[in-house]
């Protein structure tokens, strides 16, 4: 990821600090989201949401593997 620097007035900086604090993210994250929105790109999901989605996918795969193991043990007990 590349870095971009910008100077802003005190009132903008204070607003960024307040917004970041309210959202529980860094100032960089607020600026990053603003730039992405300005450019019209789709918003990225927050990291915690992406992690939760991955955890859900892993849990689903684990359920499927368990079901397949149970089926295999019924069909071919010597494989268990």
C-alpha positions in Angstrom: 0.0 0.0 0.0 1.3 3.4 -0.9 1.4 6.4 1.4 0.0 9.9 0.6 0.6 13.0 2.7 -1.6 16.0 2.9 -1.7 19.2 5.0 -5.1 20.3 6.4 -6.3 23.2 8.5 -6.8 22.9 12.2 -10.6 22.7 11.9 -10.3 19.8 9.4 -7.8 18.0 11.6 -10.0 18.3 14.6 -13.0 17.0 12.6 -10.9 14.1 11.5 -9.9 13.3 15.0 -13.5 13.5 16.3 -14.8 11.3 13.4 -12.0 8.7 13.9 -12.7 8.6 17.7 -16.4 8.2 17.1 -15.9 5.4 14.7 -13.1 3.7 16.7 -10.7 3.8 13.8 -7.5 5.8 13.0 -7.4 9.1 11.2 -5.7 7.4 8.3 -8.7 5.0 8.0 -11.2 8.0 7.9 -9.1 9.7 5.2 -8.7 6.4 3.3 -12.4 5.8 3.2 -13.0 9.4 2.2 -10.6 9.1 -0.8 -12.1 5.8 -1.9 -15.6 7.3 -1.8 -14.5 10.4 -3.6 -13.0 8.3 -6.4 -16.2 6.3 -6.6 -14.6 3.0 -5.8 -16.7 0.5 -3.8 -16.1 0.8 -0.1 -14.0 -1.9 1.5 -15.5 -3.8 4.4 -13.9 -3.1 7.7 -11.4 -5.7 8.8 -13.5 -7.1 11.6 -16.3 -7.7 9.2 -14.0 -9.5 6.7 -12.5 -11.6 9.6 -16.0 -12.5 10.8 -17.0 -13.6 7.2 -13.9 -15.7 6.9 -14.6 -17.3 10.3 -18.2 -18.1 9.1 -16.8 -19.7 5.9 -14.4 -21.8 7.9 -17.1 -22.9 10.3 -19.3 -23.9 7.3 -16.4 -25.9 5.8 -15.8 -27.6 9.1 -19.5 -28.6 9.3 -19.3 -30.0 5.7 -16.1 -32.0 6.4 -17.7 -33.5 9.6 -20.8 -34.5 7.7 -18.7 -36.1 4.9 -16.6 -38.0 7.6 -19.8 -39.3 9.2 -21.1 -40.4 5.7 -17.7 -42.1 4.9 -17.7 -43.9 8.3 -21.2 -45.3 7.5 -20.3 -46.3 4.0 -16.7 -47.5 4.5 -16.1 -48.0 8.3 -12.6 -49.3 7.5 -11.6 -45.8 6.4 -12.4 -44.2 9.8 
